[in-house]
């Protein structure tokens, strides 16, 4: 490991090289920002763009390797299928799943009305590009303090298939056809993935079908429809103590004198989800347009756990609509947006005794109906292509009804105080290839259904939304068409922070506890794809990114313990990521990536810390052509140095069961076919 460190620091990080990017540097990208397109250099937001090339760094199972190249963004895997996405420390309250993040898929909303997102139902191959907005963007995306993710599927014609096999019984197959037929643009995507995985009780099976139609029925109007079907089944091995991990990294959580183990109870998640939606966009008059989207989804969820067997049946509906007006003068252009987004989530939860993966006697049956929504107004102003402003405000509301059905009968309503959430951003193009930006905004995040009624099966009616103000400044600089550099400093102060606790049975519950002070610096350095005009080493491109954080608890009292001033639980102080890409002999692509993560505090007392980790991956790709069919063979080696590390901890775990060991060195061999 020591021998590789100087190489990585010298080279930096990287995108790959096989396909020449249509855009050389990220600074030349035009981001979508949910139908508010703007050049990257002029954006007032702290935004990261994952292009199709960078997305290909992901394995067939997950998007972790691609997302973790983004400074300030961290995807964690507790076990295959169990993921968290953290933006600037937002996983403080997420034992699993994606919370405190807003996720959109094309025109549609993947997050439910309570703020929970089943991100793991998505196959990485479906996603063509991704935009990640760090920090509150409440003017356009509502009540959230962590960040917003915009996922986009294909927008151009394609006919391809993928097949891969790998270590631990890994098998992945997908088929994608995107075709323009008259006024229609269709996409059909199908995926099947399975692996037995590294640890006991950690296999996964995922089946997915996605279908969309973009109907441009006139020059001024279009209609989009979409349906997503996903069937996900994965086992959960559970966390280990340090001694258990050192004894046998592959074991599932063992039984104790008081409780059974994960394997005995067949612990896992089974999630069947249907999401369907329709959107319409039309130009009403010169400069004036209207957009409306309506969607619905159904989730059939079951979770056999150590202490119980839980089932959840969820119904969701959502609406987003807005009017847009644009006006151009000699030196000034402006755009306004006025709209509403809201949703309703109804969930019926049943808990039974768990008899080795089979539901037994009933324990508790409960219902929750969560409604949330926000009205928003935003304005963009461009003066002389030098000064760019983005000013927005939203009025956010959230309420839920709860009902105990069995064994007791009780119900009530909780309404959180409406919140005005402003955001103001300014960018100034100071000269050739340089922009300066400043931003201030307020974020607010209500507790999700899983926090209101968590695995201890009690309604936590005292939970209130967390909120805070974020201030940041940044600089972007492009050196010719060769190097792009970006640096950002932010200061986010959270109040009423929601934190996780565990009882002696390993069941979780949540409380509001004091506040946090989150200060940090993030950087990115990226090169163009250099043509070295050499047969041996034809092309070279690098990418280097990282973050340095000073995250602390404020006014944090837990019983008789004062944790004020402690490091924020579950957040590394330093991350450094690199990706170096080569093309040899004008054919063979090599992508060489590294991820450094400093020690992480695993409990609020900061009495237990993880060890720093340094993980390397390498990927080889070779294009071939048979008649008119283009093939690409690939070999991906994960955890190249066979490092003992954990890619997702259980923070504040009872009994010090913090550790979910990641796989040792493993291989994925694949073939991609373009017809």
C-alpha positions as CSV (number, residue, x, y, z in Angstrom):
1,X,0.0,0.0,0.0
2,X,2.8,2.4,0.9
3,X,4.3,1.9,-2.6
4,X,1.1,3.0,-4.3
5,X,0.4,6.2,-2.3
6,X,3.0,8.4,-4.1
7,X,1.9,7.2,-7.4
8,X,-1.7,8.1,-6.7
9,X,-1.0,11.5,-5.2
10,X,1.2,12.3,-8.1
11,X,-1.2,11.2,-10.8
12,X,-4.4,12.2,-9.1
13,X,-7.7,10.6,-9.9
14,X,-9.5,9.7,-13.1
15,X,-12.1,9.3,-15.6
16,X,-11.5,6.6,-18.1
17,X,-10.5,6.8,-21.6
18,X,-11.9,4.3,-24.0
19,X,-14.6,6.6,-25.4
20,X,-13.4,10.1,-26.1
21,X,-15.6,12.4,-24.2
22,X,-17.8,14.5,-26.3
23,X,-17.1,17.3,-23.8
24,X,-13.4,17.5,-22.7
25,X,-13.9,19.0,-19.3
26,X,-16.7,19.2,-16.8
27,X,-16.5,23.0,-17.0
28,X,-18.0,22.7,-20.5
29,X,-21.0,20.7,-19.3
30,X,-24.5,22.2,-19.4
31,X,-26.4,20.9,-16.4
32,X,-30.1,20.2,-16.5
33,X,-31.1,21.2,-12.9
34,X,-34.6,19.8,-13.5
35,X,-35.4,21.8,-16.6
36,X,-33.4,24.9,-15.5
37,X,-30.4,24.4,-17.8
38,X,-27.3,26.4,-17.2
39,X,-23.6,26.2,-18.1
40,X,-21.6,24.5,-15.3
41,X,-19.3,27.5,-14.9
42,X,-22.2,29.9,-14.5
43,X,-24.1,27.7,-12.0
44,X,-24.5,29.2,-8.5
45,X,-25.0,25.7,-7.0
46,X,-22.6,23.2,-5.5
47,X,-23.2,20.6,-8.1
48,X,-21.3,17.5,-9.3
49,X,-21.9,15.8,-12.7
50,X,-21.4,12.1,-13.3
51,X,-21.1,11.6,-17.0
52,X,-21.7,8.4,-18.9
53,X,-18.0,7.7,-18.8
54,X,-17.7,8.2,-15.0
55,X,-20.8,6.1,-14.5
56,X,-19.2,3.2,-16.1
57,X,-16.8,2.9,-13.1
58,X,-19.7,1.4,-11.2
59,X,-20.1,-2.3,-10.9
60,X,-23.3,-4.1,-12.1
61,X,-24.5,-4.2,-8.5
62,X,-24.1,-0.6,-7.3
63,X,-23.1,2.9,-8.2
64,X,-20.7,3.2,-5.2
65,X,-17.4,3.5,-7.2
66,X,-18.8,6.3,-9.4
67,X,-20.5,8.3,-6.7
68,X,-17.5,8.1,-4.4
69,X,-15.4,9.9,-6.9
70,X,-17.5,13.1,-6.1
71,X,-16.0,15.2,-3.3
72,X,-18.5,15.6,-0.4
73,X,-20.5,12.6,-1.5
74,X,-20.1,9.2,0.0
75,X,-22.0,6.0,-0.9
76,X,-21.8,3.2,1.7
77,X,-22.6,-0.5,1.4
78,X,-23.4,-2.3,4.7
79,X,-24.1,-5.5,2.6
80,X,-25.0,-6.0,-1.0
81,X,-28.3,-4.2,-1.5
82,X,-28.1,-2.2,1.7
83,X,-26.8,1.3,0.7
84,X,-26.6,4.8,2.2
85,X,-25.8,8.0,0.3
86,X,-24.2,10.7,2.4
87,X,-23.8,14.3,1.2
88,X,-21.7,16.3,3.7
89,X,-22.5,14.0,6.6
90,X,-26.2,13.5,5.9
91,X,-26.2,9.8,7.0
92,X,-26.1,10.7,10.7
93,X,-29.7,9.5,10.9
94,X,-29.6,6.7,8.3
95,X,-28.9,3.2,9.7
96,X,-29.8,2.0,6.2
97,X,-31.5,3.4,3.1
98,X,-31.4,6.9,1.6
99,X,-32.9,9.6,3.8
100,X,-32.6,13.3,4.0
101,X,-32.0,13.3,0.2
102,X,-34.4,14.1,-2.6
103,X,-34.0,11.8,-5.6
104,X,-35.6,12.4,-9.1
105,X,-35.6,10.0,-12.0
106,X,-36.1,11.9,-15.3
107,X,-39.3,14.0,-14.8
108,X,-40.4,11.8,-11.9
109,X,-39.8,11.6,-8.1
110,X,-38.2,8.5,-6.6
111,X,-38.5,9.7,-3.0
112,X,-41.8,9.3,-1.1
113,X,-43.7,12.0,0.8
114,X,-42.0,11.2,4.1
115,X,-38.5,11.6,2.6
116,X,-37.5,7.9,2.2
117,X,-35.9,6.7,-1.1
118,X,-35.6,3.0,-2.2
119,X,-32.4,3.8,-4.2
120,X,-31.4,0.1,-4.2
121,X,-34.2,-0.9,-6.5
122,X,-32.3,0.8,-9.4
123,X,-29.9,-1.1,-11.6
124,X,-26.8,1.0,-12.4
125,X,-27.1,0.2,-16.1
126,X,-30.4,2.1,-16.3
127,X,-28.8,5.4,-15.3
128,X,-27.1,7.4,-18.1
129,X,-26.0,10.4,-16.1
130,X,-26.4,11.9,-12.7
131,X,-26.3,15.4,-11.1
132,X,-25.7,15.7,-7.4
133,X,-26.6,19.0,-5.6
134,X,-24.9,19.3,-2.3
135,X,-26.6,21.0,0.6
136,X,-30.1,22.5,0.8
137,X,-31.8,23.4,-2.5
138,X,-35.1,24.1,-0.9
139,X,-36.3,26.7,-3.5
140,X,-36.6,24.1,-6.2
141,X,-36.6,20.8,-4.4
142,X,-38.3,21.4,-1.1
143,X,-37.5,20.4,2.5
144,X,-34.2,18.6,2.6
145,X,-30.9,19.4,4.3
146,X,-28.6,16.8,2.8
147,X,-28.8,17.2,-1.0
148,X,-30.6,16.4,-4.2
149,X,-29.9,13.7,-6.9
150,X,-31.2,14.0,-10.4
151,X,-31.0,10.7,-12.4
152,X,-31.4,10.6,-16.1
153,X,-32.0,7.7,-18.4
154,X,-31.1,7.6,-22.1
155,X,-31.9,10.4,-24.5
156,X,-30.3,9.0,-27.6
157,X,-30.8,5.8,-29.7
158,X,-29.1,2.7,-28.5
159,X,-29.3,-1.1,-28.9
160,X,-27.1,-3.0,-26.5
161,X,-26.7,-6.0,-24.2
162,X,-24.5,-6.7,-21.2
163,X,-23.4,-9.9,-19.6
164,X,-21.0,-10.4,-16.7
165,X,-19.9,-13.0,-14.3
166,X,-17.6,-12.7,-11.2
167,X,-16.5,-13.8,-7.8
168,X,-19.0,-15.2,-5.2
169,X,-21.4,-16.4,-7.9
170,X,-21.9,-13.0,-9.4
171,X,-24.1,-12.9,-12.6
172,X,-25.5,-9.8,-14.3
173,X,-27.5,-9.5,-17.5
174,X,-29.2,-6.5,-19.1
175,X,-30.7,-5.4,-22.3
176,X,-31.3,-1.9,-23.4
177,X,-33.1,-0.6,-26.6
178,X,-33.7,3.1,-27.1
179,X,-35.3,4.1,-30.4
180,X,-36.9,7.1,-32.1
181,X,-40.0,6.1,-34.1
182,X,-41.8,9.1,-35.7
183,X,-42.7,11.5,-32.9
184,X,-42.0,8.9,-30.2
185,X,-38.7,8.1,-28.4
186,X,-39.0,4.8,-26.6
187,X,-36.7,3.1,-24.1
188,X,-37.0,-0.5,-22.8
189,X,-34.5,-1.6,-20.2
190,X,-34.3,-5.0,-18.5
191,X,-31.9,-6.3,-15.9
192,X,-31.3,-9.4,-13.8
193,X,-28.6,-9.5,-11.2
194,X,-27.5,-12.0,-8.5
195,X,-24.6,-12.8,-6.2
196,X,-24.0,-15.0,-3.2
197,X,-21.6,-12.3,-1.9
198,X,-18.7,-12.4,0.4
199,X,-20.3,-13.0,3.8
200,X,-22.8,-15.5,5.0
201,X,-26.4,-14.5,4.7
202,X,-25.7,-11.7,2.2
203,X,-26.9,-13.0,-1.2
204,X,-29.0,-10.7,-3.4
205,X,-31.3,-11.1,-6.4
206,X,-32.7,-8.2,-8.3
207,X,-35.0,-8.1,-11.3
208,X,-36.0,-4.9,-13.1
209,X,-37.9,-3.7,-16.1
210,X,-38.2,0.0,-17.2
211,X,-40.2,1.4,-20.1
212,X,-40.6,5.0,-21.1
213,X,-42.1,7.0,-24.0
214,X,-41.3,10.6,-25.0
215,X,-44.0,11.7,-27.4
216,X,-43.3,15.0,-29.1
217,X,-46.7,15.4,-30.5
218,X,-46.2,19.0,-31.7
219,X,-43.5,21.6,-32.0
220,X,-44.6,23.1,-28.7
221,X,-45.7,20.2,-26.6
222,X,-44.6,16.8,-25.4
223,X,-45.9,14.0,-23.3
224,X,-43.7,11.6,-21.3
225,X,-44.8,8.3,-19.7
226,X,-42.8,5.9,-17.6
227,X,-43.2,2.6,-15.7
228,X,-40.6,1.0,-13.4
229,X,-41.0,-2.6,-12.1
230,X,-38.5,-3.9,-9.6
231,X,-38.2,-7.1,-7.5
232,X,-35.4,-7.0,-5.0
233,X,-34.5,-9.7,-2.5
234,X,-31.4,-9.6,-0.4
235,X,-30.2,-11.1,2.9
236,X,-28.8,-9.0,5.7
237,X,-25.8,-10.5,7.6
238,X,-25.9,-7.9,10.4
239,X,-23.1,-6.1,12.2
240,X,-20.2,-7.8,14.0
241,X,-18.1,-6.7,16.9
242,X,-14.4,-6.0,16.3
243,X,-13.4,-9.4,17.8
244,X,-16.0,-11.3,15.7
245,X,-14.7,-9.6,12.6
246,X,-11.1,-10.4,13.3
247,X,-12.0,-14.0,14.1
248,X,-14.1,-14.5,10.9
249,X,-14.8,-11.7,8.5
250,X,-17.3,-13.8,6.5
251,X,-19.6,-14.8,9.3
252,X,-23.1,-13.3,9.8
253,X,-24.1,-11.9,13.1
254,X,-23.9,-14.9,15.5
255,X,-26.6,-15.9,18.0
256,X,-26.2,-14.9,21.7
257,X,-27.8,-16.4,24.8
258,X,-30.7,-13.9,24.4
259,X,-31.2,-13.6,20.7
260,X,-30.9,-15.7,17.5
261,X,-28.4,-14.9,14.8
262,X,-29.1,-13.4,11.3
263,X,-28.7,-16.7,9.6
264,X,-31.0,-18.6,11.9
265,X,-33.7,-15.9,11.5
266,X,-33.1,-15.6,7.7
267,X,-32.7,-11.8,8.1
268,X,-33.2,-9.9,4.9
269,X,-35.2,-7.5,2.8
270,X,-37.8,-8.3,0.1
271,X,-39.0,-5.3,-1.8
272,X,-41.4,-5.3,-4.8
273,X,-42.0,-1.9,-6.3
274,X,-44.1,-0.4,-9.1
275,X,-43.7,3.2,-10.1
276,X,-45.6,4.8,-13.0
277,X,-46.0,8.4,-14.1
278,X,-47.0,10.8,-16.8
279,X,-45.8,14.3,-17.5
280,X,-46.8,17.0,-20.0
281,X,-44.8,20.1,-21.1
282,X,-46.2,22.8,-23.4
283,X,-45.3,26.2,-24.7
284,X,-48.3,28.5,-24.0
285,X,-46.9,31.7,-25.5
286,X,-43.5,33.2,-26.4
287,X,-41.4,32.8,-23.3
288,X,-44.2,31.2,-21.3
289,X,-44.5,27.4,-20.7
290,X,-46.2,25.0,-18.4
291,X,-45.1,21.6,-16.9
292,X,-47.1,19.1,-14.9
293,X,-46.3,15.6,-13.7
294,X,-48.4,13.0,-11.9
295,X,-47.2,9.7,-10.6
296,X,-48.2,6.8,-8.3
297,X,-46.3,3.8,-6.8
298,X,-46.9,0.7,-4.8
299,X,-44.4,-1.0,-2.5
300,X,-44.7,-4.5,-1.0
301,X,-41.9,-4.7,1.6
302,X,-41.0,-7.4,4.1
303,X,-38.1,-7.6,6.5
304,X,-37.5,-10.7,8.6
305,X,-35.2,-9.5,11.4
306,X,-33.7,-10.9,14.6
307,X,-36.6,-9.9,16.9
308,X,-39.6,-9.8,14.5
309,X,-40.9,-10.2,11.0
310,X,-42.1,-6.9,9.5
311,X,-44.2,-6.3,6.4
312,X,-45.1,-2.9,4.9
313,X,-47.6,-2.1,2.2
314,X,-47.1,1.4,0.8
315,X,-49.1,3.5,-1.6
316,X,-47.8,6.8,-2.9
317,X,-49.0,9.6,-5.2
318,X,-47.2,12.8,-6.2
319,X,-47.7,15.9,-8.3
320,X,-45.3,18.5,-9.6
321,X,-46.4,21.5,-11.7
322,X,-44.9,24.9,-12.5
323,X,-45.3,27.8,-14.9
324,X,-42.1,29.1,-16.5
325,X,-41.5,32.6,-18.0
326,X,-38.3,33.8,-19.7
327,X,-37.5,37.3,-21.0
328,X,-34.5,38.6,-22.9
329,X,-33.3,42.2,-23.1
330,X,-30.1,43.7,-24.6
331,X,-27.7,42.7,-21.7
332,X,-30.1,41.0,-19.3
333,X,-31.9,37.7,-19.5
334,X,-34.2,36.5,-16.8
335,X,-36.3,33.4,-16.0
336,X,-39.0,32.9,-13.4
337,X,-40.7,29.7,-12.1
338,X,-43.8,29.4,-9.9
339,X,-45.0,26.0,-8.9
340,X,-46.0,23.3,-6.5
341,X,-44.8,19.8,-5.6
342,X,-46.6,17.5,-3.2
343,X,-47.2,13.9,-2.3
344,X,-49.1,11.5,-0.1
345,X,-47.7,8.3,1.4
346,X,-49.9,5.7,3.0
347,X,-48.3,2.8,4.8
348,X,-49.7,-0.3,6.7
349,X,-47.1,-1.9,8.9
350,X,-47.4,-5.4,10.5
351,X,-45.0,-7.0,12.9
352,X,-45.0,-10.7,13.8
353,X,-42.8,-13.0,15.7
354,X,-40.0,-14.3,13.4
355,X,-39.7,-18.1,13.3
356,X,-36.6,-18.6,11.2
357,X,-37.9,-16.4,8.3
358,X,-41.5,-17.3,8.7
359,X,-44.0,-14.8,10.3
360,X,-45.6,-16.1,13.5
361,X,-47.8,-14.6,16.1
362,X,-48.8,-10.9,15.5
363,X,-47.0,-8.3,17.6
364,X,-48.2,-4.8,16.4
365,X,-50.2,-3.5,13.4
366,X,-50.0,0.2,12.7
367,X,-50.8,2.8,9.9
368,X,-49.2,6.0,8.9
369,X,-50.4,8.5,6.3
370,X,-47.8,11.2,5.5
371,X,-48.5,14.3,3.4
372,X,-45.9,16.8,2.4
373,X,-45.7,19.6,-0.2
374,X,-44.2,22.9,-1.0
375,X,-45.0,26.0,-3.1
376,X,-41.9,27.5,-4.7
377,X,-40.9,30.7,-6.6
378,X,-37.5,31.1,-8.3
379,X,-35.8,33.7,-10.4
380,X,-32.6,33.4,-12.5
381,X,-31.0,36.6,-13.7
382,X,-28.0,36.9,-16.1
383,X,-26.4,40.3,-16.6
384,X,-24.1,40.7,-19.6
385,X,-23.0,37.0,-19.4
386,X,-20.9,38.0,-16.4
387,X,-23.1,38.1,-13.3
388,X,-25.6,35.2,-12.6
389,X,-28.0,35.1,-9.8
390,X,-30.4,32.3,-8.7
391,X,-32.9,33.4,-6.0
392,X,-35.7,31.1,-4.7
393,X,-38.0,30.6,-1.8
394,X,-40.4,27.8,-0.9
395,X,-43.2,27.4,1.6
396,X,-43.1,23.8,3.0
397,X,-45.7,21.9,4.9
398,X,-45.7,18.4,6.4
399,X,-48.3,16.4,8.4
400,X,-49.0,12.8,9.3
401,X,-51.8,10.7,10.7
402,X,-50.9,7.7,12.9
403,X,-53.0,4.8,14.0
404,X,-52.5,1.8,16.3
405,X,-54.6,-1.1,14.9
406,X,-53.4,-4.1,17.0
407,X,-53.3,-5.0,19.8
408,X,-54.4,-1.6,21.0
409,X,-56.5,1.0,19.2
410,X,-55.4,4.6,19.2
411,X,-54.8,7.3,16.7
412,X,-53.8,11.0,16.2
413,X,-52.5,13.7,14.0
414,X,-49.2,15.5,14.0
415,X,-48.7,18.7,12.0
416,X,-45.2,20.3,11.7
417,X,-44.9,24.1,11.5
418,X,-44.8,25.4,8.0
419,X,-41.4,26.6,7.0
420,X,-40.3,29.4,4.6
421,X,-37.0,28.2,3.1
422,X,-35.0,30.8,1.0
423,X,-32.0,30.2,-1.2
424,X,-29.8,32.9,-2.8
425,X,-26.8,32.2,-5.1
426,X,-24.5,34.4,-7.1
427,X,-21.8,33.6,-9.6
428,X,-19.5,36.1,-11.2
429,X,-17.3,35.3,-14.3
430,X,-14.2,37.2,-13.2
431,X,-12.2,36.5,-16.3
432,X,-11.3,34.0,-19.0
433,X,-12.1,30.6,-17.6
434,X,-12.7,31.6,-14.0
435,X,-15.9,32.0,-11.9
436,X,-16.5,32.9,-8.3
437,X,-19.7,32.0,-6.5
438,X,-21.4,32.5,-3.1
439,X,-24.5,30.9,-1.8
440,X,-26.7,30.9,1.3
441,X,-29.8,28.8,2.0
442,X,-32.0,27.3,4.6
443,X,-32.8,23.6,4.8
444,X,-35.4,21.7,6.7
445,X,-35.9,17.9,6.9
446,X,-38.9,16.2,8.6
447,X,-38.6,12.7,10.1
448,X,-39.4,9.9,7.8
449,X,-41.9,7.1,8.4
450,X,-39.1,4.8,9.5
451,X,-38.1,7.3,12.1
452,X,-41.6,8.2,13.3
453,X,-42.3,4.4,13.7
454,X,-39.0,2.7,13.8
455,X,-38.0,-0.9,14.5
456,X,-38.8,-0.7,18.2
457,X,-42.5,-0.6,17.0
458,X,-43.3,2.5,19.0
459,X,-44.5,5.8,17.6
460,X,-42.0,8.6,18.3
461,X,-44.4,11.5,18.4
462,X,-41.9,13.9,19.9
463,X,-39.7,14.0,16.8
464,X,-39.6,17.3,15.0
465,X,-37.9,18.4,11.8
466,X,-34.2,19.3,11.8
467,X,-33.2,22.5,10.1
468,X,-30.3,24.8,9.5
469,X,-28.6,27.4,7.4
470,X,-25.8,26.7,4.9
471,X,-23.3,29.3,3.7
472,X,-20.7,28.6,1.1
473,X,-18.2,30.1,-1.4
474,X,-16.5,28.5,-4.3
475,X,-14.1,29.1,-7.2
476,X,-13.9,27.3,-10.6
477,X,-11.0,27.7,-12.9
478,X,-10.3,26.3,-16.3
479,X,-6.7,26.4,-17.5
480,X,-7.1,26.6,-21.3
481,X,-8.8,23.4,-22.5
482,X,-6.4,21.3,-20.4
483,X,-7.2,21.4,-16.7
484,X,-10.2,22.2,-14.6
485,X,-10.0,23.0,-10.9
486,X,-12.7,23.7,-8.3
487,X,-12.7,24.5,-4.6
488,X,-15.6,25.0,-2.2
489,X,-15.8,26.0,1.4
490,X,-19.1,25.6,3.3
491,X,-20.4,26.2,6.8
492,X,-23.7,24.4,7.7
493,X,-25.3,24.8,11.2
494,X,-28.0,22.3,12.0
495,X,-30.5,22.6,14.8
496,X,-32.7,19.8,16.3
497,X,-30.5,17.2,14.6
498,X,-32.1,13.7,14.4
499,X,-29.8,11.0,15.6
500,X,-30.1,7.2,15.9
501,X,-30.2,5.0,19.0
502,X,-30.3,1.3,19.5
503,X,-31.8,-0.7,22.4
504,X,-30.5,-3.9,23.8
505,X,-32.3,-6.0,21.2
506,X,-30.7,-4.1,18.3
507,X,-33.9,-2.2,17.5
508,X,-33.5,1.4,16.6
509,X,-35.2,4.6,17.6
510,X,-34.6,8.3,16.9
511,X,-34.4,11.5,18.9
512,X,-33.7,15.2,18.3
513,X,-30.5,16.0,20.0
514,X,-28.9,19.4,20.0
515,X,-27.2,20.7,16.9
516,X,-24.2,20.4,14.7
517,X,-21.5,22.6,13.2
518,X,-20.4,21.3,9.8
519,X,-17.6,23.1,8.1
520,X,-15.6,21.7,5.2
521,X,-13.5,22.2,2.1
522,X,-14.0,20.2,-1.1
523,X,-11.8,20.2,-4.2
524,X,-11.7,18.7,-7.7
525,X,-8.9,18.6,-10.2
526,X,-9.7,17.1,-13.7
527,X,-7.7,16.9,-16.9
528,X,-8.8,16.6,-20.5
529,X,-8.3,13.4,-22.4
530,X,-4.7,13.9,-23.6
531,X,-3.8,12.5,-27.0
532,X,-0.2,11.5,-26.5
533,X,0.3,10.5,-30.1
534,X,2.1,7.4,-29.1
535,X,1.3,3.9,-30.0
536,X,2.2,2.4,-26.7
537,X,0.5,4.9,-24.4
538,X,-2.1,6.6,-26.6
539,X,-4.3,8.6,-24.2
540,X,-4.2,9.8,-20.6
541,X,-6.7,11.5,-18.4
542,X,-6.9,12.0,-14.6
543,X,-9.3,13.1,-12.0
544,X,-8.4,13.9,-8.3
545,X,-10.9,15.0,-5.6
546,X,-11.3,15.1,-1.9
547,X,-12.8,16.7,1.2
548,X,-11.6,17.9,4.6
549,X,-14.2,18.3,7.2
550,X,-14.5,19.8,10.7
551,X,-17.9,18.4,11.8
552,X,-18.8,18.7,15.5
553,X,-21.8,18.3,17.8
554,X,-23.1,21.4,19.5
555,X,-25.1,21.4,22.8
556,X,-25.3,17.6,22.8
557,X,-26.3,16.2,26.1
558,X,-27.1,12.4,26.4
559,X,-28.3,11.6,29.9
560,X,-25.4,12.6,32.2
561,X,-22.9,12.7,29.3
562,X,-22.0,15.9,27.5
563,X,-20.9,15.2,24.0
564,X,-20.7,18.8,22.9
565,X,-17.6,19.3,20.8
566,X,-17.4,15.6,19.7
567,X,-16.8,14.6,16.1
568,X,-19.9,14.0,14.1
569,X,-20.7,10.2,14.2
570,X,-20.2,8.2,11.0
571,X,-18.4,11.0,9.1
572,X,-14.7,10.8,8.0
573,X,-12.7,13.9,8.4
574,X,-10.7,13.3,5.2
575,X,-11.4,11.6,2.0
576,X,-9.2,11.5,-1.1
577,X,-10.2,9.9,-4.4
578,X,-8.3,9.4,-7.6
579,X,-9.0,8.0,-11.0
580,X,-6.3,7.6,-13.6
581,X,-7.2,6.4,-17.1
582,X,-4.9,5.2,-19.9
583,X,-5.3,3.8,-23.4
584,X,-2.6,1.5,-24.6
585,X,-2.0,0.6,-28.2
586,X,-5.0,2.8,-29.2
587,X,-7.2,0.0,-27.9
588,X,-6.7,-1.2,-24.4
589,X,-8.3,1.0,-21.7
590,X,-7.1,0.9,-18.1
591,X,-8.9,2.7,-15.3
592,X,-7.0,2.8,-12.1
593,X,-8.9,4.2,-9.1
594,X,-8.2,4.7,-5.4
595,X,-10.3,5.8,-2.4
596,X,-8.7,6.9,0.9
597,X,-11.0,7.3,3.9
598,X,-9.7,8.5,7.3
599,X,-10.8,7.1,10.6
600,X,-14.6,7.4,11.4
601,X,-16.1,7.9,14.9
602,X,-18.6,5.0,15.3
603,X,-20.5,6.3,18.3
604,X,-21.5,9.7,19.7
605,X,-19.1,9.3,22.6
606,X,-16.2,9.1,20.1
607,X,-14.9,6.2,22.2
608,X,-14.6,3.8,19.1
609,X,-13.1,4.8,15.8
610,X,-12.6,2.9,12.6
611,X,-9.2,2.4,11.0
612,X,-8.3,4.5,8.0
613,X,-8.7,2.6,4.7
614,X,-7.0,2.8,1.3
615,X,-8.8,0.8,-1.4
616,X,-7.8,0.4,-5.0
617,X,-9.7,-0.9,-8.1
618,X,-8.6,-1.5,-11.6
619,X,-10.6,-2.1,-14.8
620,X,-9.4,-3.2,-18.2
621,X,-11.5,-2.8,-21.4
622,X,-10.8,-4.0,-24.9
623,X,-13.0,-3.1,-27.9
624,X,-13.6,-5.6,-30.7
625,X,-15.6,-5.5,-33.9
626,X,-17.3,-8.4,-35.6
627,X,-18.9,-7.4,-38.8
628,X,-21.0,-4.4,-37.8
629,X,-21.4,-5.5,-34.2
630,X,-19.2,-3.7,-31.6
631,X,-18.1,-5.6,-28.6
632,X,-16.2,-4.6,-25.5
633,X,-14.6,-7.1,-23.2
634,X,-13.9,-5.9,-19.6
635,X,-12.1,-7.2,-16.5
636,X,-12.7,-5.4,-13.3
637,X,-10.7,-6.2,-10.1
638,X,-12.2,-4.8,-7.0
639,X,-10.1,-4.3,-3.8
640,X,-6.9,-4.7,-5.8
641,X,-4.7,-4.8,-2.7
642,X,-6.9,-7.2,-0.8
643,X,-7.4,-4.7,1.9
644,X,-9.4,-5.5,5.1
645,X,-11.9,-2.7,5.3
646,X,-15.5,-1.8,6.0
647,X,-17.6,0.1,3.4
648,X,-20.6,0.7,5.7
649,X,-20.6,0.9,9.5
650,X,-23.6,0.5,11.9
651,X,-23.2,3.7,13.9
652,X,-24.2,3.8,17.6
653,X,-24.7,0.0,17.4
654,X,-25.7,-1.7,20.6
655,X,-23.1,-4.2,21.8
656,X,-20.4,-2.5,19.7
657,X,-21.6,-4.4,16.6
658,X,-20.4,-1.6,14.3
659,X,-18.7,-3.7,11.6
660,X,-19.9,-4.9,8.2
661,X,-16.7,-6.3,6.5
662,X,-16.4,-5.6,2.8
663,X,-15.3,-8.2,0.3
664,X,-11.7,-9.0,-0.2
665,X,-10.1,-9.0,-3.7
666,X,-12.7,-10.0,-6.3
667,X,-13.2,-10.1,-10.1
668,X,-15.9,-9.2,-12.6
669,X,-15.6,-10.4,-16.2
670,X,-18.0,-8.8,-18.7
671,X,-19.0,-8.2,-22.3
672,X,-20.9,-5.3,-23.7
673,X,-22.4,-5.5,-27.2
674,X,-23.7,-2.6,-29.3
675,X,-25.8,-3.9,-32.2
